[in-house]
Amino acid sequence: MGLVEHSVQREAFEEVSKFRSELYACLASRADALFALCDAQLCTDGPVRTLVDIIGGAVIRLTVEKR
C-alpha cells in the first residue's frame, strides 16, 4: 500500500470516528445501549423493520446502568 492510499484510509477512518463521536454525544440517556443498537443495525444484512430483526441478526451488548 502506498503512502497516498494509506493517507486516504486514515482520513476516512478519522471522518468515521468523528461521526461516531458526534453521534454518541447526541445520545442522552442510555447512550451505550442506543449506540450498540445503531452499530447492530449498520452491521445487519438487509432491512431492519423491528428491534427483533436487529437482535436476531447480530450480537449486541447492552449495558445496564447501576444506580
All heavy atoms as TSV, in Angstrom:
chain	resi	resn	atom	element	x	y	z
A	1	MET	N	N	0.845	-1.174	0.000
A	1	MET	CA	C	0.000	0.000	0.000
A	1	MET	C	C	0.888	1.233	0.000
A	1	MET	O	O	1.799	1.362	0.797
A	1	MET	CB	C	-0.906	-0.033	1.236
A	1	MET	CG	C	-1.805	1.162	1.325
A	1	MET	SD	S	-2.870	1.236	2.771
A	1	MET	CE	C	-3.637	-0.333	2.782
A	2	GLY	N	N	0.606	2.152	-0.892
A	2	GLY	CA	C	1.403	3.363	-0.985
A	2	GLY	C	C	1.012	4.391	0.064
A	2	GLY	O	O	0.013	4.256	0.770
A	3	LEU	N	N	1.836	5.422	0.162
A	3	LEU	CA	C	1.577	6.473	1.148
A	3	LEU	C	C	0.267	7.205	0.884
A	3	LEU	O	O	-0.451	7.565	1.819
A	3	LEU	CB	C	2.730	7.462	1.166
A	3	LEU	CG	C	4.043	6.950	1.758
A	3	LEU	CD1	C	5.133	8.005	1.602
A	3	LEU	CD2	C	3.861	6.592	3.217
A	4	VAL	N	N	-0.057	7.414	-0.380
A	4	VAL	CA	C	-1.298	8.118	-0.715
A	4	VAL	C	C	-2.498	7.282	-0.280
A	4	VAL	O	O	-3.433	7.786	0.338
A	4	VAL	CB	C	-1.364	8.443	-2.223
A	4	VAL	CG1	C	-2.726	9.006	-2.600
A	4	VAL	CG2	C	-0.253	9.415	-2.599
A	5	GLU	N	N	-2.480	5.984	-0.586
A	5	GLU	CA	C	-3.584	5.105	-0.199
A	5	GLU	C	C	-3.727	5.054	1.320
A	5	GLU	O	O	-4.838	5.076	1.847
A	5	GLU	CB	C	-3.371	3.709	-0.770
A	5	GLU	CG	C	-3.465	3.650	-2.273
A	5	GLU	CD	C	-2.950	2.340	-2.823
A	5	GLU	OE1	O	-2.290	1.590	-2.086
A	5	GLU	OE2	O	-3.217	2.068	-3.995
A	6	HIS	N	N	-2.619	4.985	2.022
A	6	HIS	CA	C	-2.640	4.951	3.484
A	6	HIS	C	C	-3.220	6.251	4.031
A	6	HIS	O	O	-4.013	6.242	4.984
A	6	HIS	CB	C	-1.237	4.705	4.033
A	6	HIS	CG	C	-1.190	4.608	5.516
A	6	HIS	ND1	N	-1.749	3.552	6.194
A	6	HIS	CD2	C	-0.670	5.436	6.454
A	6	HIS	CE1	C	-1.577	3.734	7.496
A	6	HIS	NE2	N	-0.915	4.876	7.672
A	7	SER	N	N	-2.854	7.363	3.438
A	7	SER	CA	C	-3.360	8.668	3.865
A	7	SER	C	C	-4.866	8.759	3.657
A	7	SER	O	O	-5.585	9.268	4.516
A	7	SER	CB	C	-2.650	9.777	3.098
A	7	SER	OG	O	-3.192	11.031	3.427
A	8	VAL	N	N	-5.355	8.250	2.525
A	8	VAL	CA	C	-6.789	8.274	2.232
A	8	VAL	C	C	-7.534	7.400	3.236
A	8	VAL	O	O	-8.589	7.796	3.755
A	8	VAL	CB	C	-7.072	7.818	0.784
A	8	VAL	CG1	C	-8.548	7.587	0.554
A	8	VAL	CG2	C	-6.528	8.833	-0.198
A	9	GLN	N	N	-6.991	6.231	3.540
A	9	GLN	CA	C	-7.622	5.350	4.528
A	9	GLN	C	C	-7.657	6.021	5.895
A	9	GLN	O	O	-8.661	5.935	6.608
A	9	GLN	CB	C	-6.882	4.023	4.635
A	9	GLN	CG	C	-7.277	3.020	3.598
A	9	GLN	CD	C	-6.671	1.663	3.888
A	9	GLN	OE1	O	-5.588	1.560	4.450
A	9	GLN	NE2	N	-7.378	0.629	3.489
A	10	ARG	N	N	-6.580	6.652	6.288
A	10	ARG	CA	C	-6.520	7.306	7.590
A	10	ARG	C	C	-7.538	8.438	7.663
A	10	ARG	O	O	-8.232	8.600	8.663
A	10	ARG	CB	C	-5.118	7.825	7.880
A	10	ARG	CG	C	-4.996	8.383	9.303
A	10	ARG	CD	C	-3.610	8.835	9.661
A	10	ARG	NE	N	-3.249	10.001	8.850
A	10	ARG	CZ	C	-2.129	10.110	8.152
A	10	ARG	NH1	N	-1.246	9.141	8.155
A	10	ARG	NH2	N	-1.877	11.186	7.439
A	11	GLU	N	N	-7.657	9.228	6.594
A	11	GLU	CA	C	-8.630	10.317	6.567
A	11	GLU	C	C	-10.057	9.780	6.668
A	11	GLU	O	O	-10.883	10.350	7.388
A	11	GLU	CB	C	-8.467	11.147	5.297
A	11	GLU	CG	C	-7.211	11.999	5.283
A	11	GLU	CD	C	-6.993	12.693	3.955
A	11	GLU	OE1	O	-7.920	12.682	3.112
A	11	GLU	OE2	O	-5.895	13.234	3.758
A	12	ALA	N	N	-10.346	8.701	5.969
A	12	ALA	CA	C	-11.679	8.101	6.033
A	12	ALA	C	C	-11.964	7.586	7.444
A	12	ALA	O	O	-13.063	7.784	7.979
A	12	ALA	CB	C	-11.797	6.966	5.024
A	13	PHE	N	N	-10.985	6.927	8.057
A	13	PHE	CA	C	-11.144	6.425	9.424
A	13	PHE	C	C	-11.386	7.576	10.395
A	13	PHE	O	O	-12.250	7.488	11.269
A	13	PHE	CB	C	-9.909	5.622	9.839
A	13	PHE	CG	C	-10.005	5.078	11.229
A	13	PHE	CD1	C	-10.741	3.930	11.483
A	13	PHE	CD2	C	-9.377	5.718	12.284
A	13	PHE	CE1	C	-10.850	3.429	12.768
A	13	PHE	CE2	C	-9.473	5.224	13.571
A	13	PHE	CZ	C	-10.210	4.075	13.819
A	14	GLU	N	N	-10.633	8.658	10.242
A	14	GLU	CA	C	-10.805	9.820	11.120
A	14	GLU	C	C	-12.196	10.430	10.951
A	14	GLU	O	O	-12.822	10.843	11.931
A	14	GLU	CB	C	-9.722	10.859	10.852
A	14	GLU	CG	C	-8.351	10.433	11.328
A	14	GLU	CD	C	-7.235	11.362	10.880
A	14	GLU	OE1	O	-7.500	12.319	10.115
A	14	GLU	OE2	O	-6.088	11.125	11.285
A	15	GLU	N	N	-12.696	10.490	9.724
A	15	GLU	CA	C	-14.026	11.035	9.464
A	15	GLU	C	C	-15.110	10.172	10.112
A	15	GLU	O	O	-16.037	10.684	10.734
A	15	GLU	CB	C	-14.266	11.152	7.957
A	15	GLU	CG	C	-15.511	11.896	7.591
A	15	GLU	CD	C	-15.443	13.380	7.882
A	15	GLU	OE1	O	-14.339	13.955	7.910
A	15	GLU	OE2	O	-16.509	13.969	8.093
A	16	VAL	N	N	-14.990	8.867	9.974
A	16	VAL	CA	C	-15.963	7.959	10.594
A	16	VAL	C	C	-15.879	8.053	12.116
A	16	VAL	O	O	-16.904	8.066	12.799
A	16	VAL	CB	C	-15.751	6.508	10.110
A	16	VAL	CG1	C	-16.571	5.523	10.924
A	16	VAL	CG2	C	-16.089	6.394	8.640
A	17	SER	N	N	-14.686	8.130	12.645
A	17	SER	CA	C	-14.510	8.256	14.095
A	17	SER	C	C	-15.147	9.542	14.613
A	17	SER	O	O	-15.794	9.546	15.670
A	17	SER	CB	C	-13.025	8.230	14.468
A	17	SER	OG	O	-12.476	6.979	14.185
A	18	LYS	N	N	-14.980	10.621	13.871
A	18	LYS	CA	C	-15.578	11.901	14.261
A	18	LYS	C	C	-17.101	11.798	14.244
A	18	LYS	O	O	-17.774	12.248	15.176
A	18	LYS	CB	C	-15.113	13.003	13.301
A	18	LYS	CG	C	-15.687	14.357	13.607
A	18	LYS	CD	C	-15.210	15.386	12.592
A	18	LYS	CE	C	-15.915	16.719	12.792
A	18	LYS	NZ	N	-15.611	17.667	11.744
A	19	PHE	N	N	-17.648	11.180	13.198
A	19	PHE	CA	C	-19.093	10.998	13.109
A	19	PHE	C	C	-19.614	10.180	14.289
A	19	PHE	O	O	-20.614	10.532	14.917
A	19	PHE	CB	C	-19.469	10.322	11.787
A	19	PHE	CG	C	-20.913	9.905	11.742
A	19	PHE	CD1	C	-21.905	10.840	11.495
A	19	PHE	CD2	C	-21.279	8.583	11.951
A	19	PHE	CE1	C	-23.242	10.466	11.463
A	19	PHE	CE2	C	-22.603	8.199	11.927
A	19	PHE	CZ	C	-23.587	9.144	11.675
A	20	ARG	N	N	-18.927	9.079	14.605
A	20	ARG	CA	C	-19.360	8.227	15.717
A	20	ARG	C	C	-19.311	8.984	17.041
A	20	ARG	O	O	-20.212	8.851	17.867
A	20	ARG	CB	C	-18.512	6.959	15.773
A	20	ARG	CG	C	-18.788	6.012	14.610
A	20	ARG	CD	C	-17.821	4.835	14.592
A	20	ARG	NE	N	-17.819	4.072	15.811
A	20	ARG	CZ	C	-18.605	3.029	16.054
A	20	ARG	NH1	N	-19.459	2.641	15.127
A	20	ARG	NH2	N	-18.523	2.376	17.186
A	21	SER	N	N	-18.288	9.780	17.248
A	21	SER	CA	C	-18.172	10.567	18.479
A	21	SER	C	C	-19.296	11.589	18.585
A	21	SER	O	O	-19.891	11.769	19.657
A	21	SER	CB	C	-16.826	11.280	18.540
A	21	SER	OG	O	-15.779	10.358	18.620
A	22	GLU	N	N	-19.605	12.255	17.474
A	22	GLU	CA	C	-20.677	13.247	17.476
A	22	GLU	C	C	-22.042	12.589	17.669
A	22	GLU	O	O	-22.903	13.134	18.374
A	22	GLU	CB	C	-20.644	14.063	16.191
A	22	GLU	CG	C	-19.442	14.987	16.115
A	22	GLU	CD	C	-19.319	15.713	14.788
A	22	GLU	OE1	O	-20.183	15.527	13.902
A	22	GLU	OE2	O	-18.346	16.468	14.634
A	23	LEU	N	N	-22.241	11.425	17.064
A	23	LEU	CA	C	-23.493	10.699	17.253
A	23	LEU	C	C	-23.652	10.302	18.715
A	23	LEU	O	O	-24.706	10.494	19.309
A	23	LEU	CB	C	-23.547	9.461	16.358
A	23	LEU	CG	C	-24.739	8.528	16.570
A	23	LEU	CD1	C	-26.049	9.248	16.247
A	23	LEU	CD2	C	-24.590	7.274	15.731
A	24	TYR	N	N	-22.598	9.756	19.306
A	24	TYR	CA	C	-22.640	9.333	20.703
A	24	TYR	C	C	-22.952	10.530	21.610
A	24	TYR	O	O	-23.718	10.405	22.556
A	24	TYR	CB	C	-21.322	8.683	21.112
A	24	TYR	CG	C	-21.363	8.064	22.480
A	24	TYR	CD1	C	-21.855	6.773	22.666
A	24	TYR	CD2	C	-20.911	8.761	23.596
A	24	TYR	CE1	C	-21.900	6.197	23.923
A	24	TYR	CE2	C	-20.951	8.193	24.857
A	24	TYR	CZ	C	-21.442	6.911	25.022
A	24	TYR	OH	O	-21.506	6.352	26.266
A	25	ALA	N	N	-22.391	11.680	21.304
A	25	ALA	CA	C	-22.627	12.879	22.114
A	25	ALA	C	C	-24.087	13.332	22.043
A	25	ALA	O	O	-24.580	13.971	22.974
A	25	ALA	CB	C	-21.707	14.008	21.664
A	26	CYS	N	N	-24.782	13.002	20.968
A	26	CYS	CA	C	-26.196	13.377	20.823
A	26	CYS	C	C	-27.119	12.501	21.662
A	26	CYS	O	O	-28.258	12.881	21.924
A	26	CYS	CB	C	-26.631	13.262	19.362
A	26	CYS	SG	S	-25.869	14.471	18.286
A	27	LEU	N	N	-26.645	11.344	22.051
A	27	LEU	CA	C	-27.486	10.416	22.801
A	27	LEU	C	C	-27.437	10.770	24.283
A	27	LEU	O	O	-26.374	10.825	24.880
A	27	LEU	CB	C	-27.010	8.978	22.582
A	27	LEU	CG	C	-26.932	8.535	21.120
A	27	LEU	CD1	C	-26.302	7.157	21.017
A	27	LEU	CD2	C	-28.301	8.553	20.478
A	28	ALA	N	N	-28.590	11.005	24.866
A	28	ALA	CA	C	-28.633	11.432	26.264
A	28	ALA	C	C	-28.612	10.221	27.201
A	28	ALA	O	O	-27.552	9.752	27.589
A	28	ALA	CB	C	-29.865	12.286	26.510
A	29	SER	N	N	-29.764	9.722	27.537
A	29	SER	CA	C	-29.784	8.612	28.486
A	29	SER	C	C	-29.633	7.286	27.746
A	29	SER	O	O	-30.053	7.144	26.596
A	29	SER	CB	C	-31.061	8.655	29.318
A	29	SER	OG	O	-32.091	7.932	28.748
A	30	ARG	N	N	-29.003	6.347	28.400
A	30	ARG	CA	C	-28.744	5.011	27.827
A	30	ARG	C	C	-27.924	5.087	26.541
A	30	ARG	O	O	-28.158	4.355	25.581
A	30	ARG	CB	C	-30.049	4.270	27.571
A	30	ARG	CG	C	-30.990	4.197	28.741
A	30	ARG	CD	C	-30.720	2.978	29.582
A	30	ARG	NE	N	-31.788	2.732	30.515
A	30	ARG	CZ	C	-31.684	3.016	31.813
A	30	ARG	NH1	N	-30.588	3.548	32.278
A	30	ARG	NH2	N	-32.679	2.735	32.618
A	31	ALA	N	N	-26.957	5.975	26.517
A	31	ALA	CA	C	-26.153	6.200	25.310
A	31	ALA	C	C	-25.448	4.932	24.846
A	31	ALA	O	O	-25.423	4.647	23.646
A	31	ALA	CB	C	-25.142	7.311	25.551
A	32	ASP	N	N	-24.886	4.154	25.775
A	32	ASP	CA	C	-24.168	2.942	25.378
A	32	ASP	C	C	-25.091	1.946	24.683
A	32	ASP	O	O	-24.745	1.374	23.653
A	32	ASP	CB	C	-23.504	2.279	26.588
A	32	ASP	CG	C	-22.332	3.070	27.122
A	32	ASP	OD1	O	-21.745	3.847	26.352
A	32	ASP	OD2	O	-22.004	2.910	28.307
A	33	ALA	N	N	-26.272	1.738	25.250
A	33	ALA	CA	C	-27.225	0.789	24.669
A	33	ALA	C	C	-27.716	1.275	23.310
A	33	ALA	O	O	-27.796	0.496	22.352
A	33	ALA	CB	C	-28.400	0.578	25.617
A	34	LEU	N	N	-28.047	2.556	23.197
A	34	LEU	CA	C	-28.515	3.092	21.927
A	34	LEU	C	C	-27.427	3.045	20.857
A	34	LEU	O	O	-27.692	2.740	19.689
A	34	LEU	CB	C	-29.007	4.530	22.108
A	34	LEU	CG	C	-30.290	4.674	22.923
A	34	LEU	CD1	C	-30.551	6.140	23.231
A	34	LEU	CD2	C	-31.469	4.067	22.178
A	35	PHE	N	N	-26.194	3.308	21.260
A	35	PHE	CA	C	-25.086	3.259	20.312
A	35	PHE	C	C	-24.858	1.827	19.835
A	35	PHE	O	O	-24.585	1.590	18.653
A	35	PHE	CB	C	-23.825	3.835	20.957
A	35	PHE	CG	C	-22.795	4.262	19.959
A	35	PHE	CD1	C	-22.942	5.437	19.243
A	35	PHE	CD2	C	-21.676	3.485	19.736
A	35	PHE	CE1	C	-21.991	5.830	18.320
A	35	PHE	CE2	C	-20.721	3.868	18.817
A	35	PHE	CZ	C	-20.877	5.044	18.104
A	36	ALA	N	N	-24.989	0.864	20.754
A	36	ALA	CA	C	-24.855	-0.549	20.378
A	36	ALA	C	C	-25.938	-0.939	19.385
A	36	ALA	O	O	-25.685	-1.693	18.436
A	36	ALA	CB	C	-24.908	-1.434	21.618
A	37	LEU	N	N	-27.158	-0.437	19.574
A	37	LEU	CA	C	-28.231	-0.721	18.622
A	37	LEU	C	C	-27.943	-0.113	17.251
A	37	LEU	O	O	-28.218	-0.725	16.223
A	37	LEU	CB	C	-29.566	-0.212	19.155
A	37	LEU	CG	C	-30.183	-1.023	20.291
A	37	LEU	CD1	C	-31.395	-0.298	20.848
A	37	LEU	CD2	C	-30.547	-2.419	19.818
A	38	CYS	N	N	-27.395	1.086	17.237
A	38	CYS	CA	C	-27.012	1.714	15.963
A	38	CYS	C	C	-25.967	0.871	15.241
A	38	CYS	O	O	-26.075	0.627	14.037
A	38	CYS	CB	C	-26.468	3.121	16.195
A	38	CYS	SG	S	-27.706	4.320	16.692
A	39	ASP	N	N	-24.952	0.427	15.980
A	39	ASP	CA	C	-23.916	-0.426	15.384
A	39	ASP	C	C	-24.520	-1.721	14.844
A	39	ASP	O	O	-24.198	-2.155	13.742
A	39	ASP	CB	C	-22.838	-0.764	16.411
A	39	ASP	CG	C	-21.733	0.251	16.468
A	39	ASP	OD1	O	-21.646	1.103	15.563
A	39	ASP	OD2	O	-20.934	0.197	17.413
A	40	ALA	N	N	-25.401	-2.336	15.632
A	40	ALA	CA	C	-26.018	-3.593	15.208
A	40	ALA	C	C	-26.849	-3.398	13.953
A	40	ALA	O	O	-26.829	-4.232	13.049
A	40	ALA	CB	C	-26.876	-4.151	16.339
A	41	GLN	N	N	-27.569	-2.285	13.875
A	41	GLN	CA	C	-28.381	-2.019	12.693
A	41	GLN	C	C	-27.513	-1.866	11.456
A	41	GLN	O	O	-27.827	-2.368	10.386
A	41	GLN	CB	C	-29.234	-0.771	12.886
A	41	GLN	CG	C	-30.100	-0.472	11.680
A	41	GLN	CD	C	-30.975	0.744	11.869
A	41	GLN	OE1	O	-30.893	1.421	12.884
A	41	GLN	NE2	N	-31.804	1.027	10.894
A	42	LEU	N	N	-26.386	-1.179	11.600
A	42	LEU	CA	C	-25.496	-0.977	10.462
A	42	LEU	C	C	-24.810	-2.269	10.022
A	42	LEU	O	O	-24.402	-2.397	8.869
A	42	LEU	CB	C	-24.451	0.085	10.804
A	42	LEU	CG	C	-25.011	1.494	10.991
A	42	LEU	CD1	C	-23.919	2.421	11.510
A	42	LEU	CD2	C	-25.595	2.021	9.687
A	43	CYS	N	N	-24.667	-3.226	10.936
A	43	CYS	CA	C	-23.973	-4.476	10.625
A	43	CYS	C	C	-24.921	-5.594	10.205
A	43	CYS	O	O	-24.470	-6.686	9.881
A	43	CYS	CB	C	-23.152	-4.923	11.832
A	43	CYS	SG	S	-21.813	-3.783	12.228
A	44	THR	N	N	-26.219	-5.351	10.240
A	44	THR	CA	C	-27.205	-6.368	9.894
A	44	THR	C	C	-27.426	-6.387	8.389
A	44	THR	O	O	-27.529	-5.352	7.754
A	44	THR	CB	C	-28.537	-6.082	10.620
A	44	THR	OG1	O	-28.295	-6.070	12.019
A	44	THR	CG2	C	-29.575	-7.126	10.305
A	45	ASP	N	N	-27.488	-7.593	7.840
A	45	ASP	CA	C	-27.772	-7.736	6.415
A	45	ASP	C	C	-29.253	-7.477	6.161
A	45	ASP	O	O	-30.109	-7.983	6.873
A	45	ASP	CB	C	-27.418	-9.141	5.931
A	45	ASP	CG	C	-25.923	-9.395	5.951
A	45	ASP	OD1	O	-25.167	-8.422	5.839
A	45	ASP	OD2	O	-25.521	-10.565	6.085
A	46	GLY	N	N	-29.550	-6.703	5.171
A	46	GLY	CA	C	-30.926	-6.452	4.789
A	46	GLY	C	C	-31.594	-5.373	5.621
A	46	GLY	O	O	-30.988	-4.796	6.521
A	47	PRO	N	N	-32.858	-5.113	5.309
A	47	PRO	CA	C	-33.586	-4.051	6.012
A	47	PRO	C	C	-33.917	-4.452	7.448
A	47	PRO	O	O	-34.125	-5.624	7.750
A	47	PRO	CB	C	-34.863	-3.887	5.186
A	47	PRO	CG	C	-35.053	-5.200	4.513
A	47	PRO	CD	C	-33.668	-5.742	4.276
A	48	VAL	N	N	-33.970	-3.457	8.316
A	48	VAL	CA	C	-34.339	-3.669	9.713
A	48	VAL	C	C	-35.672	-2.969	9.938
A	48	VAL	O	O	-35.767	-1.758	9.793
A	48	VAL	CB	C	-33.271	-3.109	10.677
A	48	VAL	CG1	C	-33.723	-3.233	12.112
A	48	VAL	CG2	C	-31.947	-3.805	10.453
A	49	ARG	N	N	-36.688	-3.756	10.260
A	49	ARG	CA	C	-38.015	-3.189	10.477
A	49	ARG	C	C	-38.388	-3.130	11.950
A	49	ARG	O	O	-39.183	-2.301	12.355
A	49	ARG	CB	C	-39.051	-4.000	9.708
A	49	ARG	CG	C	-38.891	-3.904	8.204
A	49	ARG	CD	C	-39.951	-4.732	7.483
A	49	ARG	NE	N	-39.627	-4.855	6.084
A	49	ARG	CZ	C	-38.882	-5.844	5.566
A	49	ARG	NH1	N	-38.403	-6.778	6.349
A	49	ARG	NH2	N	-38.630	-5.880	4.278
A	50	THR	N	N	-37.822	-4.041	12.743
A	50	THR	CA	C	-38.151	-4.095	14.166
A	50	THR	C	C	-36.896	-4.361	14.976
A	50	THR	O	O	-35.863	-4.784	14.437
A	50	THR	CB	C	-39.170	-5.216	14.468
A	50	THR	OG1	O	-38.544	-6.484	14.219
A	50	THR	CG2	C	-40.430	-5.082	13.635
A	51	LEU	N	N	-36.999	-4.168	16.272
A	51	LEU	CA	C	-35.889	-4.465	17.172
A	51	LEU	C	C	-35.527	-5.942	17.120
A	51	LEU	O	O	-34.364	-6.315	17.216
A	51	LEU	CB	C	-36.257	-4.058	18.602
A	51	LEU	CG	C	-35.202	-4.221	19.676
A	51	LEU	CD1	C	-33.958	-3.414	19.334
A	51	LEU	CD2	C	-35.741	-3.809	21.020
A	52	VAL	N	N	-36.520	-6.792	16.927
A	52	VAL	CA	C	-36.276	-8.233	16.834
A	52	VAL	C	C	-35.371	-8.548	15.648
A	52	VAL	O	O	-34.528	-9.440	15.735
A	52	VAL	CB	C	-37.609	-9.007	16.724
A	52	VAL	CG1	C	-37.386	-10.484	16.512
A	52	VAL	CG2	C	-38.453	-8.765	17.968
A	53	ASP	N	N	-35.519	-7.821	14.546
A	53	ASP	CA	C	-34.643	-8.023	13.387
A	53	ASP	C	C	-33.184	-7.783	13.761
A	53	ASP	O	O	-32.297	-8.494	13.302
A	53	ASP	CB	C	-35.023	-7.079	12.236
A	53	ASP	CG	C	-36.354	-7.418	11.598
A	53	ASP	OD1	O	-36.834	-8.553	11.765
A	53	ASP	OD2	O	-36.913	-6.530	10.928
A	54	ILE	N	N	-32.944	-6.788	14.584
A	54	ILE	CA	C	-31.574	-6.467	14.991
A	54	ILE	C	C	-31.033	-7.534	15.923
A	54	ILE	O	O	-29.944	-8.061	15.735
A	54	ILE	CB	C	-31.500	-5.087	15.671
A	54	ILE	CG1	C	-31.837	-3.987	14.683
A	54	ILE	CG2	C	-30.120	-4.857	16.268
A	54	ILE	CD1	C	-31.946	-2.610	15.306
A	55	ILE	N	N	-31.816	-7.889	16.935
A	55	ILE	CA	C	-31.350	-8.859	17.934
A	55	ILE	C	C	-31.160	-10.224	17.309
A	55	ILE	O	O	-30.213	-10.940	17.622
A	55	ILE	CB	C	-32.324	-8.905	19.125
A	55	ILE	CG1	C	-32.279	-7.572	19.865
A	55	ILE	CG2	C	-31.997	-10.052	20.050
A	55	ILE	CD1	C	-33.304	-7.423	20.955
A	56	GLY	N	N	-32.027	-10.586	16.375
A	56	GLY	CA	C	-31.909	-11.886	15.728
A	56	GLY	C	C	-30.761	-11.964	14.745
A	56	GLY	O	O	-30.237	-13.039	14.477
A	57	GLY	N	N	-30.316	-10.834	14.217
A	57	GLY	CA	C	-29.309	-10.846	13.181
A	57	GLY	C	C	-27.917	-10.467	13.628
A	57	GLY	O	O	-26.962	-10.619	12.895
A	58	ALA	N	N	-27.771	-9.969	14.829
A	58	ALA	CA	C	-26.452	-9.516	15.272
A	58	ALA	C	C	-26.304	-9.721	16.776
A	58	ALA	O	O	-27.279	-9.758	17.508
A	58	ALA	CB	C	-26.268	-8.037	14.942
A	59	VAL	N	N	-25.092	-9.859	17.185
A	59	VAL	CA	C	-24.811	-9.960	18.610
A	59	VAL	C	C	-24.576	-8.548	19.119
A	59	VAL	O	O	-23.684	-7.853	18.650
A	59	VAL	CB	C	-23.568	-10.827	18.881
A	59	VAL	CG1	C	-23.242	-10.858	20.352
A	59	VAL	CG2	C	-23.790	-12.228	18.340
A	60	ILE	N	N	-25.400	-8.138	20.068
A	60	ILE	CA	C	-25.222	-6.808	20.634
A	60	ILE	C	C	-25.050	-6.918	22.131
A	60	ILE	O	O	-25.561	-7.830	22.767
A	60	ILE	CB	C	-26.401	-5.858	20.290
A	60	ILE	CG1	C	-27.713	-6.398	20.831
A	60	ILE	CG2	C	-26.493	-5.611	18.814
A	60	ILE	CD1	C	-28.854	-5.429	20.680
A	61	ARG	N	N	-24.302	-5.992	22.666
A	61	ARG	CA	C	-24.044	-5.961	24.113
A	61	ARG	C	C	-24.729	-4.727	24.671
A	61	ARG	O	O	-24.385	-3.599	24.353
A	61	ARG	CB	C	-22.541	-5.881	24.375
A	61	ARG	CG	C	-22.178	-5.795	25.845
A	61	ARG	CD	C	-20.675	-5.683	26.000
A	61	ARG	NE	N	-20.135	-4.551	25.289
A	61	ARG	CZ	C	-19.929	-3.354	25.838
A	61	ARG	NH1	N	-20.212	-3.134	27.087
A	61	ARG	NH2	N	-19.407	-2.369	25.117
A	62	LEU	N	N	-25.733	-4.983	25.497
A	62	LEU	CA	C	-26.427	-3.875	26.145
A	62	LEU	C	C	-25.936	-3.788	27.583
A	62	LEU	O	O	-25.890	-4.780	28.293
A	62	LEU	CB	C	-27.945	-4.084	26.117
A	62	LEU	CG	C	-28.564	-4.170	24.727
A	62	LEU	CD1	C	-30.059	-4.459	24.847
A	62	LEU	CD2	C	-28.343	-2.898	23.956
A	63	THR	N	N	-25.579	-2.615	27.992
A	63	THR	CA	C	-25.096	-2.433	29.362
A	63	THR	C	C	-26.220	-1.956	30.245
A	63	THR	O	O	-27.121	-1.247	29.815
A	63	THR	CB	C	-23.948	-1.406	29.401
A	63	THR	OG1	O	-24.435	-0.170	28.868
A	63	THR	CG2	C	-22.757	-1.860	28.584
A	64	VAL	N	N	-26.169	-2.380	31.483
A	64	VAL	CA	C	-27.156	-1.976	32.467
A	64	VAL	C	C	-26.490	-0.991	33.401
A	64	VAL	O	O	-25.445	-1.276	33.977
A	64	VAL	CB	C	-27.685	-3.186	33.249
A	64	VAL	CG1	C	-28.673	-2.745	34.312
A	64	VAL	CG2	C	-28.302	-4.205	32.307
A	65	GLU	N	N	-27.098	0.169	33.534
A	65	GLU	CA	C	-26.529	1.180	34.423
A	65	GLU	C	C	-26.829	0.812	35.860
A	65	GLU	O	O	-27.954	0.478	36.199
A	65	GLU	CB	C	-27.136	2.555	34.108
A	65	GLU	CG	C	-26.757	3.067	32.754
A	65	GLU	CD	C	-27.394	4.422	32.478
A	65	GLU	OE1	O	-27.886	5.056	33.421
A	65	GLU	OE2	O	-27.403	4.812	31.307
A	66	LYS	N	N	-25.815	0.851	36.701
A	66	LYS	CA	C	-26.013	0.595	38.127
A	66	LYS	C	C	-26.272	1.912	38.801
A	66	LYS	O	O	-25.595	2.891	38.567
A	66	LYS	CB	C	-24.777	-0.077	38.727
A	66	LYS	CG	C	-24.556	-1.464	38.201
A	66	LYS	CD	C	-23.409	-2.129	38.887
A	66	LYS	CE	C	-23.237	-3.528	38.338
A	66	LYS	NZ	N	-22.160	-4.239	38.997
A	67	ARG	N	N	-27.234	1.938	39.656
A	67	ARG	CA	C	-27.592	3.169	40.357
A	67	ARG	C	C	-27.215	3.063	41.800
A	67	ARG	O	O	-27.185	2.147	42.446
A	67	ARG	CB	C	-29.075	3.455	40.215
A	67	ARG	CG	C	-29.387	3.688	38.754
A	67	ARG	CD	C	-30.862	3.956	38.564
A	67	ARG	NE	N	-31.166	3.859	37.175
A	67	ARG	CZ	C	-31.350	4.878	36.386
A	67	ARG	NH1	N	-31.253	6.084	36.826
A	67	ARG	NH2	N	-31.658	4.701	35.119
